[in-house]
Amino acid sequence: MKHHILSIAALALSASLAGCAGMPTNRSMNSVHEPVVERVNYTLDLATGNGGLSYPEQQRLAGWFEELGLRYGDTIALQDPMQSPETRGTIDALASRYGLNVSDTVPVSTGFVEAGTTRVVVTRSKAVVHGCPDWSGHSDANFHNGLSRNYGCATNSNLAAMIANPEHLVKGDGSQSDTTIMSSNKAINAYRAKTPSGSAELKASGTKGN
């Protein structure tokens, strides 16, 4: 009889603990699902000469750029042992078709680049939020007053999908172009120069009999 009572008590305890499984424990206001920026490097080795890239190599590079579908946020870098200005100028011209410039910062790549070869590296970043949506919590009890496991999934997933340049999530936008400054100043000056709507004289109004 005593053994039977202990068995029932053990079952009741395990049932109560099972009910607490999945209970929220995050008591902060921060989501456990944050955007993560992943980078992928694409490389292409081109044969170069004294005059830079030959026409066939230029065509090959242009086709590679088109196949990759270069877009805003991509970074183009060169590894050229000869540091040929002709090669740099040609690749700059091809990159400008997509509104991109060649970066001076070269990412780490595998393999050695020999003289007479130029390696073009395209770095593409993507922002993702892993584990969303998260409906793994099956407990209605919330003794810790914690956040839902799915908290922040909608906001952060949309942020990751809408960000034009995922690198801005890591280090922000450090570029302050003259165009941006001129545009903002133009709007501010237009607002300041506009005559206030309440500065004009009030119209006289009255009632006149016929």
Secondary structure by P-SEA (a helix, b strand, c coil): caaaaaaaaaaaaaaaaaaaccccccccccccccbbbbbbbbbbbbbbccccccaaaaaaaaaaaaaacccccbbbbbbcccccaaaaaaaaaaaaaacbbbbcccccccccccccbbbbbbbbbbbbbccccccccccccccccccccccaaaaaaaaaaccccccccccccccccaaaaaaaaaaaaaaaacccccccccbbbbbbcc
